[in-house]
């Protein structure tokens, strides 16, 4: 929003000074001063004389007035590093008294050149631009002296006076007639850049933002690179300053495009800078891309970051880097399939001759670890990262082992044979233990170990891992408390699990609290407390309804899923209580939210099954499996219904149960049904083994799935 532009410039001739009080038109350096009276040994005088004596000498030798002599003397002291002495000299200049004359001189002497009559001359008594420049330099050096003496706030106030003087004289910005090499312009530009930095040093971020905006709101003839630096610094201050600074009325732009907050203003500034870089108006600056990436990410517009990365000219990033950054953007936007396709390009045949890009391989493994169907491909990514990171980077090795363990664990859950499942489970533990042995400070490794142990029903190590993870993250994550509660529930300690949930409820946010309310209700059902469970579900559903309007898109998706689960939990509870009408109402509520949900149709079938309407139940289970063929509860329930229909359907029922155990070997309902089937066929020893397995698995089953 706040950007300035400069047009073409042309030089103008400054009339000679008309006032006897004006400074001589010559400039003076720190090495020496020349005058009409000859050369003077200034070094010895400055070292031996007092300020008043040197000032008198300057005035006498160069016909300078009081302020001009002090300005020159102060410059000399500053250049020598005598900041205390320089400040003492500059304090003798009463800038406040001279400011109106300086503003008038700037206004008079920077008017655009027009044909003049002979009598149209600069009024007598108006200071020359050279005199004004010398005094502005004195103010600037005074501010820098104060900065060197750690008087930052006073330095900012002095620097601000330069802007006030010039702004008062040129309310519409610098006219095009002032040449770029004009010393007044140089002093003013330095003050524009220095003032916001001084305010930041002094801790006044709001004043710094206003100073940046003041530098950008008018055309001050800044060159492209300096203007870009100010825009970038303002964007960074808006993003990281920690203070929300409203745009003053005089800086506001009418229309719907005007930014509504600091974040929007920063993004607009960074968009302008990106456009300049892409058009070659300014040099490439990686910080601008970093700031833009951060701003768009926290605002939830990761796709926009990807658009800008795609526009970056070739040569800035290598192909691997560009694809990796794009993959990160699409992953952050929730488009994991697109991100994974980009990562595959990095490790594809076209890049076979390039050095492996380890971060991309790790990203590929992480993306695959979030999808069970991509588990084996995730193993390949993690293996490739391990092979590439050997003897290079310990951090990469640890991350590769961790992701390898997670992907092997996922692969075990989708394996089609016991041999493959056992192999993947062993490899998962080996990789995670290797990662933990190298880096014991990574809590994510501990959580993955705890989860893998819990899935394999190794409850004691799972609980220990969960406790250590919770201690390392100070109990600040939802999944830490949830894992502990589920592990304790698998030990049939439902009261303790409920106590953990209550503790977690008080230390988590509103979204997480809703998930914990559902878990608490499930634990109450497990404790044969239906009334308490129904009341907990009532509170949960009321909370969901109350928060619908204030949620983000992701939170709405989570809330809808949780609401469906709550209604279906209630339908199961009412079905067990033989309250058919209430169960049917709950199922219809769930279907109204998500009609094509396998669990909704499974609940419908379970209701028909409880009413002994087996054919209708079989139809409902079939619909559930048509939506999700591997939905295990419907597979088991279908087998149970088929077992009641006679001997002809027994082989089909057995195949359903075996398929359920292939998908989930720890499903105690499937083992129990197999036992009933074996008992019906007269295989009593086999039935006893199946019942024993079902009993042991039920005793270690959590109230909800670990994953």
MARGU-864979 format. One record per residue (C-alpha): residue in three letters; x, y, z. Coordinates in pm, whole numbers, padded with zeros to 5 digits, always signed. Example, Ala and Ser with C-alpha at 12.3 -4.5 7.8 and 13.67 -1.06 7.14 Angstrom:
REM MARGU-864979
ala+01230-00450+00780ser+01367-00106+00714
REM end
This chain:
REM MARGU-864979
unk+00000+00000+00000unk+00267+00245+00105unk+00505+00278-00185unk+00656+00585-00348unk+00771+00639-00701unk+01001+00896-00852unk+00975+01042-01198unk+01237+01181-01428unk+01462+01446-01277unk+01637+01749-01423unk+01899+01977-01276unk+01836+02337-01193unk+02066+02628-01127unk+02061+02769-00778unk+02084+03149-00765unk+02378+03285-00569unk+02315+03364-00202unk+02151+03701-00149unk+02195+03720+00226unk+02518+03829+00396unk+02439+03569+00665unk+02444+03275+00424unk+02724+03022+00413unk+02995+03053+00151unk+02926+02834-00146unk+03240+02626-00097unk+03224+02287+00084unk+03468+02204+00362unk+03637+01877+00448unk+03771+01740+00772unk+04127+01757+00646unk+04137+02134+00625unk+03956+02461+00538unk+04049+02727+00286unk+03962+03094+00308unk+04033+03424+00155unk+04299+03487+00414unk+04507+03179+00335unk+04564+02844+00503unk+04529+02803+00878unk+04680+02520+01088unk+04343+02387+01207unk+04472+02066+01366unk+04674+02246+01628unk+04394+02492+01697unk+04130+02218+01740unk+04350+02022+01973unk+04453+02315+02192unk+04171+02571+02179unk+03829+02566+02339unk+03511+02552+02136unk+03449+02925+02160unk+03799+03010+02039unk+03776+02780+01737unk+03431+02907+01656unk+03561+03264+01665unk+03849+03169+01437unk+03615+03003+01187unk+03384+03300+01180unk+03667+03544+01134unk+03847+03337+00865unk+03546+03234+00657unk+03288+03502+00727unk+03050+03243+00869unk+02763+03308+01103unk+02737+03151+01446unk+02534+02839+01344unk+02736+02766+01034unk+03065+02783+01221unk+02936+02541+01483unk+02805+02306+01212unk+03149+02286+01053unk+03326+02247+01383unk+03081+01978+01494unk+03143+01790+01170unk+03516+01791+01237unk+03470+01660+01590unk+03232+01387+01473unk+03471+01273+01201unk+03745+01242+01461unk+03520+01028+01682unk+03489+01290+01956unk+03114+01238+01998unk+03087+01419+02331unk+03265+01723+02190unk+03062+01710+01870unk+02738+01696+02069unk+02851+01991+02281unk+02915+02194+01965unk+02588+02097+01795unk+02385+02184+02102unk+02485+02545+02050unk+02281+02555+01727unk+01920+02656+01789unk+01759+02455+01511unk+01407+02520+01637unk+01451+02889+01572unk+01604+02829+01230unk+01360+02558+01116unk+01102+02799+00972unk+01372+02984+00774unk+01512+02651+00652unk+01168+02535+00538unk+01109+02864+00361unk+01446+02842+00187unk+01378+02486+00067unk+01034+02584-00060unk+01164+02894-00243unk+01472+02739-00397unk+01318+02412-00515unk+01037+02560-00722unk+01026+02421-01079unk+01202+02653-01325unk+00969+02871-01530unk+01029+03170-01754unk+01082+03459-01514unk+01069+03828-01555unk+01374+04026-01459unk+01217+04124-01132unk+01116+03763-01042unk+01406+03674-00815unk+01448+03493-00485unk+01359+03732-00201unk+01647+03877-00005unk+01730+03707+00323unk+01640+03354+00206unk+01908+03100+00299unk+02089+02913+00025unk+02037+02539-00018unk+02400+02493+00072unk+02340+02661+00406unk+02031+02449+00465unk+02224+02134+00371unk+02499+02220+00618unk+02249+02271+00899unk+02059+01951+00811unk+02390+01767+00820unk+02454+01915+01162unk+02121+01778+01288unk+02194+01438+01137unk+02541+01423+01290unk+02399+01534+01622unk+02152+01244+01605unk+02433+01002+01521unk+02642+01140+01808unk+02354+01081+02046unk+02319+00729+01907unk+02688+00663+01971unk+02639+00787+02326unk+02342+00546+02370unk+02086+00826+02393unk+01871+00660+02129unk+01538+00829+02202unk+01697+01178+02191unk+01870+01078+01865unk+01535+00982+01711unk+01381+01314+01811unk+01668+01506+01650unk+01647+01297+01334unk+01273+01355+01315unk+01337+01731+01299unk+01501+01688+00956unk+01189+01518+00824unk+00966+01785+00978unk+01163+02065+00816unk+01161+01913+00468unk+00803+01787+00493unk+00686+02133+00596unk+00860+02285+00295unk+00758+02014+00048unk+00418+01876+00153unk+00378+01694-00181unk+00721+01535-00183unk+01051+01623-00352unk+00995+01806-00682unk+01154+01666-00993unk+01388+01964-01029unk+01629+01868-00749unk+01931+01682-00880unk+02027+01350-00727unk+02367+01478-00619unk+02216+01762-00414unk+02356+01746-00061unk+02022+01844+00090unk+01865+01541-00075unk+02145+01321+00053unk+02099+01437+00413unk+01723+01396+00392unk+01744+01045+00250unk+01987+00940+00523unk+01746+01075+00784unk+01456+00886+00624unk+01650+00561+00658unk+01793+00632+01004unk+01481+00746+01192unk+01284+00417+01198unk+01597+00224+01296unk+01651+00460+01588unk+01293+00415+01705unk+01335+00036+01691unk+01656+00059+01894unk+01474+00273+02148unk+01194+00015+02171unk+00922+00228+02009unk+00805-00008+01736unk+00486+00189+01670unk+00688+00507+01607unk+00920+00309+01378unk+00624+00188+01170unk+00494+00543+01139unk+00840+00661+01032unk+00860+00390+00764unk+00514+00480+00638unk+00610+00846+00629unk+00910+00758+00415unk+00694+00569+00167unk+00374+00767+00145unk+00522+01052-00066unk+00763+01062-00361unk+01094+01149-00193unk+01309+01071-00499unk+01459+00760-00341unk+01638+00533-00586unk+01482+00192-00649unk+01717-00005-00423unk+01688+00230-00123unk+01312+00245-00162unk+01298-00135-00171unk+01510-00157+00146unk+01267+00070+00332unk+00968-00130+00207unk+01131-00456+00313unk+01221-00319+00658unk+00865-00195+00709unk+00723-00535+00610unk+00960-00711+00849unk+00868-00472+01133unk+00497-00526+01070unk+00545-00903+01070unk+00783-00942+01364unk+00742-00622+01566unk+00470-00764+01787unk+00268-00442+01780unk-00048-00378+01577unk-00014-00021+01445unk-00322+00126+01282unk-00280+00318+00960unk-00331+00693+01030unk-00611+00864+00841unk-00368+01065+00627unk-00201+00743+00508unk-00518+00547+00435unk-00625+00460+00082unk-00993+00447-00001unk-01135+00133-00152unk-01162-00237-00075unk-00792-00297-00142unk-00679-00099+00160unk-00513-00334+00412unk-00710-00397+00728unk-00419-00495+00954unk-00042-00517+00977unk-00028-00861+00816unk-00219-00751+00507unk-00005-00439+00474unk+00314-00645+00500unk+00190-00889+00236unk+00106-00606-00005unk+00450-00453+00042unk+00617-00789-00018unk+00403-00845-00329unk+00530-00511-00464unk+00890-00609-00389unk+00849-00952-00548unk+00712-00787-00861unk+01012-00554-00874unk+01255-00843-00835unk+01085-01051-01102unk+01090-00753-01341unk+01458-00686-01274unk+01400-00344-01117unk+01589-00442-00802unk+01838-00714-00717unk+01724-01054-00589unk+01690-01057-00211unk+01622-01394-00049unk+01496-01222+00270unk+01197-01087+00077unk+01098-01438-00024unk+01149-01561+00335unk+00928-01282+00472unk+00660-01344+00208unk+00664-01716+00275unk+00618-01657+00647unk+00342-01399+00597unk+00139-01608+00353unk+00187-01923+00559unk+00051-01773+00882unk-00237-01622+00685unk-00322-01964+00540unk-00233-01889+00176unk+00044-02137+00106unk-00073-02175-00255unk+00017-01810-00314unk+00372-01883-00199unk+00387-02159-00459unk+00269-01916-00728unk+00552-01676-00647unk+00813-01951-00636unk+00701-02063-00982unk+00749-01706-01110unk+01108-01679-00985unk+01349-01659-01278unk+01577-01956-01351unk+01914-01946-01181unk+01788-01831-00840unk+01701-02185-00731unk+01818-02517-00864unk+01546-02745-00996unk+01560-02960-00685unk+01531-02657-00456unk+01241-02514-00656unk+01048-02843-00653unk+01123-02890-00283unk+00991-02544-00194unk+00682-02600-00407unk+00626-02936-00235unk+00646-02767+00105unk+00389-02508-00005unk+00140-02764-00135unk+00192-02982+00171unk+00115-02684+00396unk-00199-02622+00190unk-00312-02980+00252unk-00246-03095-00106unk-00024-03388-00011unk-00071-03574-00340unk+00058-03278-00538unk+00346-03232-00295unk+00439-03600-00321unk+00438-03586-00700unk+00683-03296-00687unk+00911-03486-00450unk+00904-03783-00688unk+01033-03554-00964unk+01335-03467-00748unk+01422-03834-00704unk+01322-03932-01058unk+01528-04040-01356unk+01584-03683-01480unk+01780-03604-01163unk+01975-03929-01148unk+02304-03754-01223unk+02249-03485-00960unk+02351-03505-00596unk+02063-03647-00387unk+01853-03377-00223unk+01819-03517+00130unk+01551-03273+00260unk+01327-03374-00032unk+01372-03742+00044unk+01281-03680+00408unk+00978-03477+00302unk+00869-03761+00075unk+00900-04009+00363unk+00702-03777+00592unk+00423-03732+00338unk+00403-04106+00286unk+00396-04167+00662unk+00061-03983+00675unk-00109-04230+00438unk-00119-04604+00506unk-00145-04680+00135unk+00185-04499+00070unk+00373-04680+00349unk+00599-04891+00127unk+00692-04592-00087unk+00772-04403+00232unk+01011-04683+00328unk+01190-04633-00006unk+01222-04256+00052unk+01356-04308+00405unk+01604-04572+00287unk+01729-04338+00013unk+01771-04058+00269unk+01967-04291+00498unk+02201-04395+00219unk+02259-04034+00114unk+02308-03894+00466unk+02567-04146+00585unk+02876-03975+00727unk+02726-03634+00644unk+02466-03508+00888unk+02359-03670+01215unk+02031-03477+01223unk+01932-03612+00881unk+02025-03965+00989unk+01806-03942+01300unk+01510-03807+01103unk+01554-04074+00836unk+01557-04354+01097unk+01250-04207+01267unk+01051-04180+00944unk+01168-04526+00839unk+01030-04666+01163unk+00696-04487+01120unk+00661-04603+00758unk+00747-04963+00849unk+00485-04948+01124unk+00225-04830+00873unk+00336-05099+00628unk+00277-05362+00895unk-00085-05249+00930unk-00154-05292+00558unk+00047-05612+00503unk-00136-05903+00347unk+00067-06182+00508unk+00181-06263+00860unk+00542-06296+00743unk+00543-05949+00589unk+00365-05801+00891unk+00614-05948+01138unk+00906-05832+00925unk+00773-05475+00907unk+00708-05469+01283unk+01066-05578+01359unk+01208-05319+01119unk+00988-05048+01269unk+01117-05111+01621unk+01476-05141+01499unk+01463-04809+01313unk+01293-04620+01597unk+01532-04760+01858unk+01828-04665+01638unk+01694-04309+01610unk+01638-04291+01987unk+01986-04424+02062unk+02137-04144+01854unk+01909-03863+01974unk+01735-03907+02309unk+01614-03545+02312unk+01366-03582+02024unk+01019-03627+02178unk+00870-03734+01844unk+01080-04050+01847unk+00951-04136+02195unk+00592-04083+02085unk+00639-04303+01778unk+00792-04576+01996unk+00504-04547+02242unk+00245-04564+01965unk+00408-04864+01799unk+00427-05047+02133unk+00063-04965+02203unk-00050-05098+01865unk+00139-05422+01932unk-00026-05433+02277unk+00305-05391+02460unk+00124-05175+02712unk+00393-05126+02980unk+00663-04987+02746unk+00392-04793+02564unk+00288-04625+02890unk+00651-04553+02984unk+00722-04400+02642unk+00403-04195+02666unk+00495-04064+03011unk+00847-03964+02901unk+00706-03795+02592unk+00453-03605+02803unk+00730-03489+03038unk+00949-03370+02749unk+00670-03163+02592unk+00536-03056+02933unk+00200-03217+02856unk+00131-02951+02594unk+00005-03176+02313unk-00329-03345+02276unk-00190-03672+02150unk+00032-03715+02458unk-00265-03722+02694unk-00476-03923+02452unk-00211-04193+02411unk-00174-04225+02789unk-00552-04243+02840unk-00593-04512+02572unk-00303-04719+02705unk-00453-04705+03056unk-00795-04798+02917unk-00635-05097+02742unk-00525-05209+03088unk-00895-05194+03187unk-00825-04905+03428unk-01114-04698+03302unk-01140-04474+03609unk-00772-04378+03582unk-00812-04316+03211unk-01104-04083+03282unk-00891-03896+03537unk-00622-03844+03271unk-00888-03710+03033unk-01015-03467+03297unk-00660-03344+03355unk-00601-03299+02983unk-00934-03119+02942unk-00819-02838+03171unk-00492-02786+02983unk-00599-02789+02618unk-00781-02559+02376unk-01148-02565+02286unk-01108-02784+01977unk-00909-03046+02166unk-01155-03029+02455unk-01433-03152+02227unk-01231-03461+02134unk-01160-03528+02501unk-01531-03498+02584unk-01605-03776+02337unk-01329-03993+02484unk-01466-03930+02832unk-01814-04040+02721unk-01672-04361+02568unk-01492-04435+02895unk-01818-04381+03086unk-01991-04632+02857unk-01711-04879+02928unk-01780-04830+03301unk-02151-04907+03253unk-02254-04546+03318unk-02500-04474+03035unk-02668-04173+03200unk-02337-03996+03260unk-02227-04077+02905unk-02548-03934+02755unk-02500-03613+02954unk-02139-03585+02835unk-02251-03627+02473unk-02517-03360+02528unk-02247-03115+02646unk-02025-03207+02352unk-02296-03152+02089unk-02398-02822+02250unk-02035-02708+02245unk-02003-02801+01877unk-02313-02602+01787unk-02197-02300+01986unk-01858-02281+01816unk-01959-02339+01455unk-01952-01973+01351unk-01605-01896+01489unk-01415-02188+01333unk-01172-02204+01043unk-01228-02439+00749unk-01003-02708+00896unk-01173-02678+01233unk-01515-02706+01069unk-01408-03029+00897unk-01283-03169+01228unk-01600-03056+01405unk-01827-03221+01146unk-01639-03550+01178unk-01656-03533+01557unk-02028-03455+01550unk-02095-03758+01328unk-01892-03979+01564unk-02084-03845+01865unk-02425-03920+01711unk-02314-04270+01611unk-02172-04337+01958unk-02512-04241+02097unk-02691-04466+01848unk-02479-04760+01962unk-02553-04677+02326unk-02929-04657+02263unk-02915-04977+02058unk-02754-05159+02352unk-03027-05015+02577unk-03290-05134+02322unk-03415-04778+02283unk-03479-04827+01911unk-03647-04493+01839unk-03366-04288+01996unk-03104-04496+01816unk-03275-04433+01482unk-03293-04057+01546unk-02920-04046+01621unk-02837-04239+01303unk-03046-04001+01093unk-02870-03704+01253unk-02535-03850+01151unk-02653-03925+00796unk-02781-03569+00760unk-02428-03445+00816unk-02242-03715+00617unk-02463-03953+00424unk-02188-04160+00264unk-02020-04264+00586unk-01944-04636+00635unk-01997-04617+01009unk-02344-04462+00966unk-02458-04753+00753unk-02290-04996+00990unk-02488-04842+01275unk-02805-04887+01065unk-02718-05253+01015unk-02638-05298+01385unk-02983-05157+01472unk-03153-05400+01232unk-02938-05684+01368unk-03045-05602+01725unk-03408-05620+01608unk-03338-05962+01450unk-03405-05822+01101unk-03103-05994+00950unk-03175-05943+00580unk-03215-05567+00623unk-02902-05566+00839unk-02711-05748+00564unk-02816-05484+00310unk-02700-05202+00539unk-02364-05374+00598unk-02326-05421+00223unk-02381-05049+00166unk-02119-04974+00431unk-01868-05202+00257unk-01949-05051-00084unk-01840-04715+00058unk-01526-04855+00226unk-01447-05219+00136unk-01199-05260+00424unk-01428-05130+00700unk-01360-05404+00955unk-01669-05368+01183unk-01898-05422+00883unk-01688-05717+00761unk-01723-05888+01100unk-02093-05804+01132unk-02161-05936+00781unk-01996-06264+00878unk-02205-06283+01196unk-02527-06239+00997unk-02421-06497+00739unk-02347-06749+01015unk-02716-06736+01114unk-02841-06810+00763unk-02743-07175+00748unk-02462-07405+00648unk-02448-07280+00292unk-02320-06940+00400unk-02063-07065+00653unk-01768-07070+00406unk-01852-06713+00302unk-01868-06606+00667unk-01530-06767+00733unk-01371-06582+00440unk-01509-06253+00575unk-01362-06322+00918unk-01025-06423+00780unk-01018-06104+00575unk-01096-05901+00889unk-00807-06066+01075unk-00575-06004+00781unk-00657-05634+00808unk-00655-05624+01190unk-00502-05928+01364unk-00593-05788+01708unk-00968-05766+01643unk-01119-05972+01928unk-01469-05971+01776unk-01336-06151+01467unk-01154-06408+01680unk-01466-06467+01890unk-01680-06515+01578unk-01425-06761+01440unk-01450-06950+01770unk-01828-06967+01738unk-01791-07089+01382unk-01543-07360+01483unk-01768-07467+01772unk-02064-07500+01535unk-01854-07722+01310unk-01745-07938+01604unk-01379-07826+01614unk-01377-07774+01990unk-01001-07746+02040unk-00972-07490+01762unk-01271-07305+01902unk-01107-07296+02246unk-00791-07147+02095unk-00994-06884+01913unk-01189-06797+02229unk-00865-06773+02426unk-00718-06534+02170unk-01037-06326+02173unk-01035-06308+02553unk-00671-06200+02577unk-00708-05941+02302unk-01023-05798+02460unk-00843-05756+02792unk-00581-05542+02618unk-00814-05354+02383unk-00841-04973+02421unk-01181-04803+02418unk-01080-04632+02093unk-00831-04722+01826unk-00474-04603+01888unk-00453-04471+01530
REM end
